[in-house]
Amino acid sequence: MKTDTQVERTLPIWLIVGFLGAGKTTLLRRLVKSTHGQEYIYVVNEFSAVDVDAAQIERAGGVALVVAGGSIFCRCLITEFVSVMRRIKDGFHVGERIVRPQGVVIEASGMADPRSMRKLLAESHLDEFFHVAGVTAVVDPGVLMKLLLVLPNIKGQIQVADLIIFNKIDLRSPEMIERVREKVRAINPHGEIIESVQCDVEPELILRDGNSEAVKSVDAEYNRCKDPHYLNETIRFDKQIALRDLEDILPAKIDGLYRVKGYIETVEAGWIIVDWSEGGLTYQPAQPHSASALTVIWSAAADPVVIGELRYLAL
């Protein structure tokens, strides 16, 4: 355990966790805009090989580094994650300047169990250069209860959090929010709970420096490189896609489907970023990308028809 003096000599890490579609990227974009002029580095842990979130952070004015293709808490990606963090510690070039940040904000993959964070830093000796100042979990009360039944990692995300944001409360009933509050309190009695719409949260609540009490209180083994609870596939498109076909395939609710996300080139609107979660399908204009592709994540216990429909659309 680090002393206060040791913490003062190391860079703070703020870890952002939460399931796919809860609002983590929205929170990061708000942090970037509200801390303009301050030197923070954003490390984005993309579950898929298709980088979407880091590009959005950079468009908002932030400096982002990507660790893609799984969870930073699984052995498959630890070496890459440690390499990225050592680059940050040493300072690195962005254009013609060297960035030496005030701290690091890490967006963990939505499928990650972050309880091994302390173990990861200690075994890699990154704790000689960094300390975990705080962990924020972003929660959608509308889906949390169901997720806790089928994905054990979600419980780990709540257990390790110092701050828990109930996002999208404008879409959920007071009775539902209260039931979820009771469940979260049973998992993590000490975490601070706040409510938000579109993650409109004061940045000072996220970026408080200190020494995360929640991270010190939990520990776990690293995540499996292949988690048996879900499957994923990246579907690539060699042609322009009709936006209306995509809208027909991806209605607001599909049992067993967790996320569809990526860049595609459409007939009607050119390049767009596609983002589907249980809240429905959203898209926004994008710069031309190196590949037109969507990453799909779904429950291993389900076989959503939409997977076959997207594969057919790619033919």
C-alpha positions as CSV (number, residue, x, y, z in Angstrom):
1,M,0.0,0.0,0.0
2,K,1.3,3.4,-1.0
3,T,2.0,6.1,1.6
4,D,0.7,9.7,1.0
5,T,4.3,10.7,0.1
6,Q,4.6,7.9,-2.5
7,V,1.3,8.9,-4.0
8,E,2.4,12.5,-4.4
9,R,5.4,11.3,-6.4
10,T,3.4,9.2,-8.9
11,L,0.9,10.1,-11.6
12,P,-2.8,9.7,-10.9
13,I,-4.9,7.2,-12.9
14,W,-8.7,7.6,-13.1
15,L,-10.4,4.4,-14.3
16,I,-13.8,4.6,-16.0
17,V,-15.7,1.3,-16.2
18,G,-19.2,0.4,-17.2
19,F,-21.1,-2.0,-19.5
20,L,-21.4,-1.4,-23.3
21,G,-23.7,1.5,-24.0
22,A,-23.9,2.8,-20.4
23,G,-22.4,6.2,-21.4
24,K,-18.6,5.9,-20.8
25,T,-17.6,7.6,-24.1
26,T,-20.1,10.4,-23.5
27,L,-18.5,10.9,-20.1
28,L,-15.0,11.0,-21.6
29,R,-16.0,13.6,-24.3
30,R,-17.4,15.8,-21.5
31,L,-14.1,15.4,-19.5
32,V,-12.1,16.4,-22.6
33,K,-14.1,19.5,-23.2
34,S,-14.3,20.6,-19.6
35,T,-10.6,20.2,-18.9
36,H,-9.4,22.0,-22.1
37,G,-5.8,23.2,-21.7
38,Q,-5.0,20.6,-19.0
39,E,-2.6,17.8,-20.0
40,Y,-4.5,14.5,-19.5
41,I,-3.9,11.4,-21.6
42,Y,-6.9,9.1,-22.4
43,V,-6.2,5.4,-22.8
44,V,-9.1,3.7,-24.6
45,N,-9.4,0.0,-24.2
46,E,-11.5,-1.1,-27.2
47,F,-12.9,-4.6,-26.9
48,S,-12.9,-4.9,-30.7
49,A,-10.2,-4.2,-33.2
50,V,-12.3,-1.4,-34.6
51,D,-11.3,1.9,-32.9
52,V,-14.2,4.2,-32.5
53,D,-14.0,5.8,-29.0
54,A,-10.4,7.1,-29.3
55,A,-11.2,8.9,-32.6
56,Q,-14.1,10.7,-30.9
57,I,-12.0,11.8,-28.0
58,E,-9.4,13.2,-30.3
59,R,-12.1,15.1,-32.3
60,A,-13.1,16.6,-29.0
61,G,-9.6,17.8,-28.5
62,G,-8.0,15.1,-26.3
63,V,-4.9,13.0,-26.7
64,A,-5.9,9.3,-26.9
65,L,-3.9,6.0,-27.0
66,V,-5.6,2.8,-27.9
67,V,-5.3,-0.7,-26.5
68,A,-7.6,-2.8,-28.7
69,G,-8.7,-6.4,-29.1
70,G,-9.8,-7.4,-25.6
71,S,-9.6,-6.3,-22.0
72,I,-6.5,-4.7,-20.4
73,F,-7.2,-6.9,-17.4
74,C,-6.6,-10.2,-19.4
75,R,-3.2,-11.7,-19.9
76,C,-3.5,-11.3,-23.7
77,L,-3.2,-7.5,-23.5
78,I,-1.2,-6.8,-20.3
79,T,2.1,-6.5,-22.2
80,E,0.6,-4.0,-24.6
81,F,-1.1,-2.0,-21.8
82,V,2.2,-1.8,-19.8
83,S,4.0,-0.6,-22.9
84,V,1.5,2.2,-23.5
85,M,1.7,3.2,-19.8
86,R,5.5,3.3,-19.9
87,R,5.3,5.6,-23.0
88,I,3.1,7.9,-21.0
89,K,5.5,7.9,-18.0
90,D,8.5,8.8,-20.2
91,G,6.6,11.5,-22.2
92,F,5.9,11.1,-25.9
93,H,5.6,13.2,-29.0
94,V,2.2,14.6,-30.2
95,G,3.1,16.5,-33.3
96,E,6.1,18.7,-32.4
97,R,5.6,18.7,-28.6
98,I,6.3,16.2,-25.9
99,V,3.3,15.4,-23.7
100,R,4.0,15.0,-20.0
101,P,0.5,14.6,-18.6
102,Q,-1.0,15.6,-15.2
103,G,-2.8,12.3,-15.1
104,V,-4.2,9.4,-17.1
105,V,-7.9,8.6,-17.7
106,I,-8.4,5.0,-18.7
107,E,-11.7,3.8,-20.3
108,A,-11.9,0.1,-19.7
109,S,-13.6,-2.3,-22.1
110,G,-17.3,-2.6,-21.3
111,M,-16.8,-6.4,-20.8
112,A,-13.9,-6.0,-18.4
113,D,-13.7,-7.0,-14.7
114,P,-11.3,-4.4,-13.2
115,R,-10.8,-6.0,-9.8
116,S,-7.3,-7.0,-10.8
117,M,-6.1,-3.4,-11.3
118,R,-4.0,-3.4,-8.1
119,K,-2.4,-6.7,-9.0
120,L,-1.7,-5.5,-12.6
121,L,0.1,-2.3,-11.4
122,A,2.1,-4.2,-8.8
123,E,3.3,-7.1,-10.9
124,S,4.2,-4.8,-13.8
125,H,5.9,-2.3,-11.4
126,L,3.8,0.4,-12.9
127,D,2.9,1.3,-9.3
128,E,6.3,2.9,-9.1
129,F,5.1,5.5,-11.5
130,F,1.3,5.6,-11.2
131,H,-1.4,5.3,-8.5
132,V,-5.2,4.7,-8.9
133,A,-6.7,8.0,-7.7
134,G,-10.3,6.9,-8.4
135,V,-12.6,4.5,-10.2
136,T,-15.9,5.6,-11.7
137,A,-18.6,3.1,-12.8
138,V,-21.2,4.3,-15.3
139,V,-24.5,2.3,-14.9
140,D,-27.7,2.3,-16.9
141,P,-30.4,1.4,-14.4
142,G,-32.6,0.1,-17.1
143,V,-30.4,-2.9,-17.9
144,L,-28.2,-3.4,-14.8
145,M,-30.4,-6.0,-13.0
146,K,-30.5,-8.3,-16.1
147,L,-26.8,-7.9,-16.7
148,L,-25.9,-8.9,-13.1
149,L,-27.7,-12.2,-13.7
150,V,-25.7,-13.2,-16.9
151,L,-22.4,-11.4,-16.7
152,P,-20.3,-11.8,-13.5
153,N,-17.9,-9.0,-14.6
154,I,-20.6,-6.4,-14.1
155,K,-20.6,-7.1,-10.4
156,G,-16.8,-6.6,-10.4
157,Q,-17.2,-3.2,-12.0
158,I,-19.5,-2.0,-9.2
159,Q,-17.4,-3.5,-6.4
160,V,-14.3,-1.6,-7.5
161,A,-16.0,1.8,-7.9
162,D,-15.5,4.8,-5.7
163,L,-18.1,6.7,-7.7
164,I,-21.1,5.2,-9.3
165,I,-23.1,7.2,-11.9
166,F,-26.7,6.2,-12.6
167,N,-26.9,7.5,-16.1
168,K,-30.0,7.9,-18.4
169,I,-32.3,8.5,-15.4
170,D,-34.6,10.5,-17.7
171,L,-35.5,7.2,-19.4
172,R,-36.1,5.2,-16.2
173,S,-38.8,5.3,-13.6
174,P,-38.1,6.4,-10.0
175,E,-39.2,2.9,-8.8
176,M,-36.7,1.2,-11.1
177,I,-33.9,3.6,-10.0
178,E,-34.6,2.9,-6.3
179,R,-34.5,-0.9,-6.9
180,V,-31.2,-0.6,-8.6
181,R,-29.9,1.7,-5.9
182,E,-30.7,-1.0,-3.3
183,K,-28.9,-3.7,-5.4
184,V,-25.8,-1.5,-5.9
185,R,-25.7,-0.7,-2.2
186,A,-25.7,-4.4,-1.4
187,I,-22.7,-4.9,-3.7
188,N,-20.8,-1.8,-2.8
189,P,-21.9,-0.2,0.5
190,H,-19.3,2.6,0.4
191,G,-19.3,3.9,-3.2
192,E,-20.8,7.4,-3.8
193,I,-23.9,7.2,-6.0
194,I,-25.0,10.2,-8.2
195,E,-27.6,10.5,-10.9
196,S,-27.2,12.0,-14.4
197,V,-28.6,12.5,-17.8
198,Q,-26.1,12.0,-20.7
199,C,-23.3,11.8,-18.1
200,D,-23.6,15.5,-17.3
201,V,-21.3,15.3,-14.2
202,E,-18.9,17.9,-12.8
203,P,-15.4,16.8,-13.8
204,E,-14.1,17.5,-10.3
205,L,-16.1,14.5,-9.1
206,I,-14.3,12.2,-11.5
207,L,-10.8,13.7,-11.4
208,R,-10.3,13.9,-7.6
209,D,-6.8,12.9,-6.7
210,G,-6.1,10.6,-3.8
211,N,-5.7,6.9,-3.4
212,S,-8.7,4.8,-4.4
213,E,-10.2,3.0,-1.4
214,A,-12.2,0.7,-3.5
215,V,-9.2,-0.6,-5.5
216,K,-7.4,-1.3,-2.2
217,S,-10.3,-3.3,-0.9
218,V,-10.7,-5.8,-3.7
219,D,-8.5,-8.2,-5.7
220,A,-9.0,-10.9,-8.4
221,E,-7.2,-12.9,-11.0
222,Y,-6.8,-11.5,-14.5
223,N,-9.7,-11.9,-16.9
224,R,-9.9,-14.8,-19.3
225,C,-8.7,-14.1,-22.8
226,K,-11.8,-15.8,-24.1
227,D,-14.8,-15.2,-21.7
228,P,-17.4,-18.0,-22.0
229,H,-20.3,-15.6,-21.3
230,Y,-20.2,-13.7,-24.7
231,L,-19.1,-13.9,-28.3
232,N,-18.0,-11.3,-30.7
233,E,-17.4,-10.9,-34.4
234,T,-16.2,-8.1,-36.7
235,I,-18.3,-8.0,-40.0
236,R,-16.6,-6.2,-42.9
237,F,-18.5,-4.6,-45.8
238,D,-16.9,-4.3,-49.2
239,K,-19.7,-2.1,-50.6
240,Q,-21.9,0.8,-49.5
241,I,-24.8,-0.1,-47.2
242,A,-28.3,1.3,-47.4
243,L,-29.0,3.0,-44.1
244,R,-32.6,1.9,-44.2
245,D,-31.5,-1.8,-44.3
246,L,-29.4,-1.2,-41.2
247,E,-32.3,0.4,-39.4
248,D,-34.5,-2.5,-40.3
249,I,-32.0,-5.0,-39.0
250,L,-31.3,-3.2,-35.7
251,P,-34.6,-2.2,-33.9
252,A,-34.5,-0.8,-30.4
253,K,-34.5,-4.2,-28.6
254,I,-33.0,-7.5,-29.5
255,D,-32.7,-10.3,-26.9
256,G,-29.2,-11.5,-26.4
257,L,-27.5,-8.7,-28.4
258,Y,-25.2,-6.5,-26.4
259,R,-23.6,-4.1,-28.8
260,V,-23.0,-3.2,-32.5
261,K,-20.4,-0.5,-33.1
262,G,-18.1,0.6,-35.9
263,Y,-17.7,2.7,-39.1
264,I,-19.6,2.0,-42.3
265,E,-20.0,3.7,-45.6
266,T,-23.6,4.2,-46.5
267,V,-25.4,5.0,-49.8
268,E,-27.4,7.9,-48.4
269,A,-25.0,9.6,-45.9
270,G,-21.5,8.5,-46.8
271,W,-19.3,7.5,-43.8
272,I,-21.0,7.2,-40.4
273,I,-20.2,5.9,-36.9
274,V,-22.8,3.3,-36.0
275,D,-23.6,2.6,-32.3
276,W,-26.3,0.2,-31.2
277,S,-27.1,-0.8,-27.6
278,E,-30.3,-1.7,-25.9
279,G,-31.3,2.0,-26.0
280,G,-31.5,1.7,-29.8
281,L,-29.5,2.6,-32.9
282,T,-27.7,5.9,-33.2
283,Y,-25.3,7.2,-35.9
284,Q,-23.3,10.3,-36.7
285,P,-21.2,11.6,-39.6
286,A,-17.6,10.3,-39.7
287,Q,-14.5,10.9,-41.7
288,P,-13.6,8.2,-44.3
289,H,-12.2,5.2,-42.5
290,S,-9.7,2.5,-43.5
291,A,-12.4,-0.2,-43.4
292,S,-16.2,-0.4,-43.4
293,A,-16.9,-2.8,-40.5
294,L,-19.1,-3.4,-37.5
295,T,-18.1,-5.3,-34.3
296,V,-21.0,-7.3,-32.9
297,I,-21.1,-8.6,-29.3
298,W,-23.7,-10.9,-28.0
299,S,-24.6,-13.4,-25.3
300,A,-23.0,-16.9,-25.7
301,A,-26.3,-18.3,-24.4
302,A,-28.3,-16.7,-27.3
303,D,-28.2,-16.8,-31.1
304,P,-29.7,-13.5,-32.3
305,V,-31.0,-13.6,-35.8
306,V,-29.4,-10.2,-36.4
307,I,-25.9,-11.8,-36.7
308,G,-26.9,-13.7,-39.7
309,E,-28.7,-10.7,-41.2
310,L,-25.6,-8.5,-40.9
311,R,-23.5,-11.2,-42.4
312,Y,-25.9,-11.4,-45.3
313,L,-25.8,-7.6,-45.7
314,A,-22.1,-7.9,-46.1
315,L,-22.3,-10.3,-49.1
